[in-house]
Structures are given as structure tokens and as C-alpha cells.
Amino acid sequence: MKPLRPRVLVIDPDPSICALLAAVVRRRGFEADTAGCREEALQRARVRAYAAITLEPRMAGGDALLRELPRRNLIVATTATDVTPKGVAAVLRKPFLIDELSSLIDGYWPASA
């Protein structure tokens, strides 16, 4: 039986950003789920545990998601320069290099694991 690959939840209101981040996650050897709104993100997070979660906190409901999601594996990916939530795993400023995201994700679970 093939071992399960860790999953990452990508939360961003922009479908093209979700698709790009999900593609990077998959390229690193992870499974990826996406959510474009607070309700969808919470629904997914209730059903499954994620190795990492990326979030654009400036989306509608983003502040609430910051309070509701586990921060130990939360990567904030944002264009905002004034957003630096305490206790999150990392903050990536958009635009960021794909290698930056890849390195963060690999830190949660090496792609070769």
C-alpha cells in the first residue's frame, strides 16, 4: 500500500493564485486542496488535518480564519506589508519566489518522505 502524502490547504480568493500555489505544492510531492472563501476553508479544515496551510488574510473573513485555524502550520501569503500575525509559521510577501514557498513546505514534511 502506498503511503499517504501530506496535504496542504491553499486559501486565497484569487483562483489563479490558488492554482499556482497548489501546483507548487504538488510539485513538491504533497497533495493540495484549495479554498476561495472562509466557509470553504473551515469546512475543509474540519474534515482533514493539513501539514501546512497557506492563507491570504486580507480576503473576506481572513481575520476570522487567522483566529480559527491552527497557527503552528499556517503560512500567511499576502500583498499586505502591514500584516504580521503573531504565532504563525511564516509570512510570505507577494510576489514571492516559488523557492521560498517550496522551502517552507519542505520544512513541514520533506517531499521525499
N, CA, C and O of each residue as an XYZ file, in Angstrom:
452
protein
N       0.831     -1.185      0.000
C       0.000      0.000      0.000
C       0.875      1.247      0.000
O       1.824      1.352      0.778
N       0.554      2.178     -0.866
C       1.320      3.405     -0.999
C       1.040      4.326      0.191
O      -0.123      4.534      0.537
N       2.096      4.891      0.837
C       1.859      5.777      1.975
C       1.144      7.049      1.537
O       1.335      7.533      0.422
N       0.329      7.573      2.424
C      -0.375      8.812      2.131
C       0.609      9.969      2.103
O       1.512     10.067      2.933
N       0.408     10.843      1.124
C       1.248     12.037      1.061
C       0.600     13.126      1.915
O      -0.626     13.226      1.963
N       1.405     13.933      2.580
C       0.850     15.017      3.383
C       0.070     15.987      2.499
O       0.344     16.115      1.306
N      -0.900     16.662      3.098
C      -1.749     17.598      2.380
C      -1.498     19.023      2.851
O      -1.186     19.273      4.015
N      -1.645     19.943      1.914
C      -1.556     21.369      2.185
C      -2.865     21.999      1.734
O      -3.385     21.669      0.668
N      -3.395     22.908      2.548
C      -4.595     23.656      2.188
C      -4.173     25.048      1.760
O      -3.515     25.766      2.512
N      -4.553     25.425      0.547
C      -4.246     26.740     -0.012
C      -5.527     27.560      0.031
O      -6.533     27.177     -0.566
N      -5.493     28.702      0.745
C      -6.666     29.554      0.884
C      -6.347     30.924      0.296
O      -5.496     31.650      0.810
N      -7.036     31.267     -0.782
C      -6.846     32.564     -1.424
C      -8.087     32.841     -2.261
O      -8.596     31.930     -2.916
N      -8.591     34.085     -2.258
C      -9.791     34.385     -3.031
C      -9.543     34.433     -4.544
O     -10.493     34.395     -5.325
N      -8.298     34.514     -4.953
C      -7.949     34.586     -6.374
C      -7.721     33.173     -6.910
O      -6.755     32.519     -6.515
N      -8.587     32.691     -7.798
C      -8.440     31.319     -8.317
C      -7.090     31.053     -8.981
O      -6.577     29.937     -8.906
N      -6.511     32.061     -9.626
C      -5.220     31.845    -10.287
C      -4.102     31.674     -9.255
O      -3.178     30.889     -9.470
N      -4.179     32.399     -8.142
C      -3.187     32.225     -7.071
C      -3.354     30.850     -6.434
O      -2.368     30.161     -6.172
N      -4.601     30.449     -6.184
C      -4.849     29.107     -5.635
C      -4.256     28.037     -6.544
O      -3.588     27.115     -6.074
N      -4.500     28.160     -7.831
C      -3.997     27.164     -8.787
C      -2.471     27.130     -8.805
O      -1.868     26.058     -8.832
N      -1.853     28.308     -8.790
C      -0.391     28.381     -8.810
C       0.204     27.756     -7.547
O       1.114     26.931     -7.625
N      -0.316     28.155     -6.389
C       0.220     27.618     -5.140
C      -0.019     26.108     -5.036
O       0.854     25.372     -4.576
N      -1.184     25.654     -5.457
C      -1.475     24.217     -5.437
C      -0.513     23.459     -6.356
O      -0.071     22.360     -6.021
N      -0.192     24.037     -7.502
C       0.745     23.392     -8.428
C       2.137     23.279     -7.796
O       2.805     22.255     -7.942
N       2.568     24.323     -7.100
C       3.867     24.291     -6.426
C       3.864     23.203     -5.355
O       4.813     22.427     -5.240
N       2.797     23.158     -4.581
C       2.672     22.161     -3.514
C       2.743     20.749     -4.092
O       3.452     19.890     -3.567
N       2.009     20.517     -5.165
C       2.012     19.182     -5.792
C       3.381     18.840     -6.362
O       3.824     17.694     -6.284
N       4.042     19.826     -6.932
C       5.376     19.599     -7.488
C       6.359     19.186     -6.394
O       7.328     18.477     -6.665
N       6.110     19.631     -5.152
C       6.961     19.279     -4.032
C       6.618     17.904     -3.462
O       7.271     17.441     -2.526
N       5.589     17.245     -4.023
C       5.255     15.896     -3.586
C       4.128     15.806     -2.578
O       3.919     14.757     -1.967
N       3.405     16.891     -2.399
C       2.286     16.921     -1.474
C       0.969     16.850     -2.226
O       0.919     17.067     -3.437
N      -0.077     16.550     -1.510
C      -1.436     16.711     -2.028
C      -1.842     18.154     -1.725
O      -1.318     18.761     -0.791
N      -2.765     18.700     -2.503
C      -3.194     20.078     -2.265
C      -4.703     20.192     -2.395
O      -5.305     19.651     -3.321
N      -5.298     20.903     -1.456
C      -6.699     21.305     -1.530
C      -6.713     22.817     -1.574
O      -5.812     23.469     -1.046
N      -7.735     23.379     -2.204
C      -7.840     24.827     -2.282
C      -9.187     25.289     -1.737
O     -10.169     24.546     -1.731
N      -9.200     26.529     -1.283
C     -10.431     27.155     -0.810
C     -10.361     28.635     -1.170
O      -9.330     29.285     -1.000
N     -11.476     29.149     -1.669
C     -11.520     30.549     -2.078
C     -12.267     31.450     -1.125
O     -12.336     32.661     -1.337
N     -12.833     30.867     -0.063
C     -13.578     31.680      0.900
C     -13.462     31.062      2.290
O     -13.039     29.915      2.440
N     -13.838     31.830      3.293
C     -13.734     31.405      4.686
C     -14.519     30.122      4.947
O     -14.003     29.192      5.568
N     -15.757     30.071      4.477
C     -16.607     28.917      4.747
C     -16.016     27.637      4.163
O     -15.989     26.599      4.824
N     -15.551     27.717      2.944
C     -14.948     26.550      2.288
C     -13.676     26.114      3.026
O     -13.434     24.919      3.201
N     -12.871     27.082      3.454
C     -11.639     26.766      4.175
C     -11.940     26.067      5.497
O     -11.299     25.073      5.837
N     -12.914     26.588      6.241
C     -13.266     25.968      7.517
C     -13.833     24.574      7.322
O     -13.540     23.663      8.098
N     -14.636     24.409      6.296
C     -15.201     23.087      6.016
C     -14.086     22.080      5.749
O     -14.109     20.969      6.279
N     -13.123     22.463      4.936
C     -12.011     21.553      4.624
C     -11.163     21.274      5.878
O     -10.749     20.138      6.110
N     -10.910     22.306      6.673
C     -10.072     22.145      7.865
C     -10.751     21.284      8.934
O     -10.070     20.654      9.743
N     -12.062     21.256      8.942
C     -12.782     20.412      9.911
C     -12.699     18.929      9.543
O     -12.738     18.061     10.414
N     -12.586     18.655      8.253
C     -12.625     17.280      7.753
C     -11.250     16.626      7.735
O     -11.143     15.404      7.831
N     -10.208     17.421      7.613
C      -8.877     16.851      7.384
C      -7.813     17.659      8.125
O      -7.937     18.871      8.297
N      -6.782     16.968      8.553
C      -5.614     17.633      9.133
C      -4.633     17.943      7.998
O      -4.432     17.127      7.098
N      -4.039     19.109      8.053
C      -3.119     19.539      6.998
C      -1.706     19.707      7.553
O      -1.519     20.178      8.674
N      -0.719     19.314      6.751
C       0.678     19.502      7.125
C       1.005     20.989      7.174
O       1.798     21.430      8.006
N       0.389     21.762      6.277
C       0.583     23.211      6.233
C      -0.655     23.838      5.590
O      -1.386     23.192      4.839
N      -0.864     25.104      5.907
C      -1.974     25.867      5.349
C      -1.420     27.214      4.906
O      -0.716     27.873      5.670
N      -1.732     27.633      3.672
C      -1.379     28.987      3.246
C      -2.653     29.819      3.258
O      -3.727     29.323      2.916
N      -2.535     31.079      3.650
C      -3.701     31.944      3.796
C      -3.376     33.363      3.383
O      -2.337     33.911      3.752
N      -4.283     33.954      2.608
C      -4.254     35.386      2.327
C      -5.215     36.032      3.319
O      -6.428     35.979      3.112
N      -4.705     36.643      4.394
C      -5.577     37.153      5.446
C      -6.392     38.382      5.053
O      -7.329     38.748      5.762
N      -6.053     39.023      3.940
C      -6.802     40.215      3.536
C      -8.074     39.870      2.774
O      -8.804     40.764      2.347
N      -8.340     38.595      2.604
C      -9.580     38.183      1.943
C     -10.750     38.383      2.901
O     -10.546     38.557      4.103
N     -11.962     38.358      2.380
C     -13.147     38.451      3.231
C     -13.137     37.291      4.213
O     -13.062     36.134      3.802
N     -13.212     37.586      5.503
C     -13.172     36.544      6.523
C     -11.773     36.102      6.901
O     -11.614     35.194      7.716
N     -10.760     36.724      6.328
C      -9.380     36.333      6.606
C      -8.971     36.530      8.051
O      -8.250     35.705      8.612
N      -9.427     37.625      8.664
C      -9.110     37.858     10.076
C      -9.679     36.750     10.948
O      -9.022     36.281     11.878
N     -10.901     36.334     10.643
C     -11.524     35.243     11.403
C     -10.747     33.944     11.203
O     -10.542     33.192     12.156
N     -10.314     33.676      9.979
C      -9.532     32.461      9.726
C      -8.235     32.457     10.514
O      -7.793     31.407     10.980
N      -7.620     33.623     10.667
C      -6.399     33.703     11.469
C      -6.660     33.251     12.900
O      -5.791     32.650     13.532
N      -7.830     33.531     13.401
C      -8.183     33.118     14.762
C      -8.616     31.654     14.817
O      -8.415     30.991     15.834
N      -9.206     31.147     13.743
C      -9.834     29.830     13.761
C      -8.934     28.678     13.321
O      -9.185     27.528     13.679
N      -7.907     28.969     12.562
C      -7.020     27.911     12.061
C      -5.810     27.751     12.979
O      -5.393     28.706     13.635
N      -5.249     26.545     13.025
C      -4.044     26.345     13.844
C      -2.875     27.151     13.277
O      -2.590     27.086     12.082
N      -2.211     27.902     14.132
C      -1.135     28.788     13.672
C       0.211     28.085     13.512
O       1.089     28.579     12.805
N       0.378     26.934     14.164
C       1.689     26.290     14.124
C       2.110     25.907     12.710
O       3.304     25.805     12.427
N       1.139     25.694     11.817
C       1.477     25.319     10.443
C       0.873     26.278      9.424
O       0.657     25.910      8.269
N       0.601     27.510      9.856
C      -0.033     28.499      8.986
C       1.006     29.396      8.338
O       1.804     30.042      9.017
N       0.981     29.424      7.012
C       1.858     30.294      6.236
C       0.985     31.404      5.664
O       0.091     31.140      4.861
N       1.242     32.640      6.073
C       0.495     33.780      5.570
C       1.181     34.234      4.285
O       2.364     34.575      4.285
N       0.422     34.233      3.192
C       0.934     34.671      1.887
C       0.106     35.873      1.473
O      -1.062     35.725      1.112
N       0.698     37.070      1.520
C      -0.087     38.282      1.361
C       0.673     39.385      0.637
O       1.903     39.405      0.608
N      -0.090     40.297      0.058
C       0.484     41.502     -0.539
C       0.624     42.596      0.506
O       1.334     43.578      0.288
N      -0.043     42.434      1.631
C      -0.033     43.456      2.680
C       1.336     43.547      3.326
O       1.962     42.532      3.632
N       1.790     44.762      3.528
C       3.061     44.952      4.212
C       2.844     45.175      5.703
O       3.791     45.136      6.488
N       1.594     45.409      6.087
C       1.294     45.693      7.491
C       0.717     44.483      8.221
O       0.259     44.610      9.357
N       0.735     43.318      7.587
C       0.176     42.111      8.200
C       1.314     41.200      8.647
O       2.036     40.642      7.822
N       1.463     41.057      9.949
C       2.439     40.129     10.514
C       1.821     39.504     11.755
O       2.152     39.879     12.879
N       0.922     38.550     11.545
C       0.253     37.936     12.692
C       1.233     37.185     13.581
O       2.142     36.510     13.096
N       1.039     37.308     14.869
C       1.895     36.614     15.830
C       1.556     35.122     15.858
O       0.395     34.730     15.749
N       2.585     34.313     16.005
C       2.395     32.887     16.184
C       2.246     32.066     14.924
O       2.139     30.843     15.010
N       2.233     32.691     13.748
C       2.127     31.907     12.519
C       3.507     31.349     12.163
O       4.533     31.860     12.614
N       3.511     30.310     11.360
C       4.771     29.659     10.987
C       5.661     30.573     10.146
O       6.878     30.604     10.328
N       5.041     31.320      9.219
C       5.822     32.185      8.326
C       4.913     33.197      7.654
O       3.700     33.006      7.565
N       5.524     34.284      7.179
C       4.820     35.276      6.380
C       5.590     35.428      5.075
O       6.778     35.750      5.078
N       4.906     35.195      3.965
C       5.486     35.393      2.642
C       4.833     36.628      2.028
O       3.607     36.730      1.986
N       5.636     37.548      1.561
C       5.107     38.744      0.909
C       4.991     38.477     -0.591
O       5.968     38.123     -1.250
N       3.778     38.655     -1.116
C       3.572     38.506     -2.558
C       4.115     39.749     -3.244
O       3.932     40.846     -2.717
N       4.762     39.637     -4.373
C       5.126     38.371     -5.019
C       6.336     37.757     -4.322
O       7.271     38.460     -3.941
N       6.304     36.451     -4.165
C       7.423     35.755     -3.555
C       7.981     34.766     -4.558
O       7.338     34.440     -5.556
N       9.175     34.300     -4.281
C       9.797     33.304     -5.146
C       9.217     31.936     -4.834
O       8.967     31.608     -3.675
N       9.007     31.153     -5.856
C       8.475     29.806     -5.687
C       9.376     29.003     -4.753
O       8.893     28.198     -3.958
N      10.674     29.223     -4.851
C      11.610     28.501     -3.977
C      11.381     28.825     -2.502
O      11.610     27.975     -1.641
N      10.930     30.048     -2.201
C      10.636     30.406     -0.808
C       9.505     29.540     -0.263
O       9.601     28.991      0.834
N       8.440     29.427     -1.040
C       7.315     28.602     -0.624
C       7.723     27.137     -0.556
O       7.370     26.438      0.393
N       8.456     26.673     -1.543
C       8.899     25.274     -1.567
C       9.720     24.940     -0.321
O       9.527     23.884      0.280
N      10.623     25.821      0.065
C      11.458     25.581      1.244
C      10.618     25.508      2.511
O      10.852     24.654      3.367
N       9.641     26.399      2.632
C       8.771     26.373      3.812
C       7.992     25.067      3.882
O       7.911     24.442      4.939
N       7.427     24.662      2.767
C       6.618     23.444      2.740
C       7.487     22.222      3.019
O       7.076     21.326      3.757
N       8.671     22.179      2.443
C       9.572     21.065      2.701
C       9.946     20.981      4.179
O      10.259     19.902      4.683
N       9.915     22.104      4.863
C      10.214     22.107      6.288
C       9.176     21.377      7.122
O       9.481     20.904      8.217
N       7.957     21.280      6.618
C       6.907     20.572      7.330
C       6.997     19.079      7.111
O       6.735     18.293      8.021
N       7.362     18.693      5.921
C       7.423     17.271      5.603
C       8.248     17.144      4.330
O       7.767     17.505      3.256
N       9.464     16.647      4.419
C      10.281     16.543      3.214
C       9.546     15.793      2.113
O       8.931     14.756      2.361
N       9.615     16.321      0.899
C       8.895     15.731     -0.233
C       9.296     14.285     -0.464
O       8.511     13.504     -1.002
N      10.499     13.920     -0.068
C      10.968     12.559     -0.275
C      10.472     11.594      0.801
O      10.683     10.386      0.700
N       9.803     12.135      1.847
C       9.347     11.268      2.948
C       8.209     10.383      2.514
O       7.705      9.592      3.311
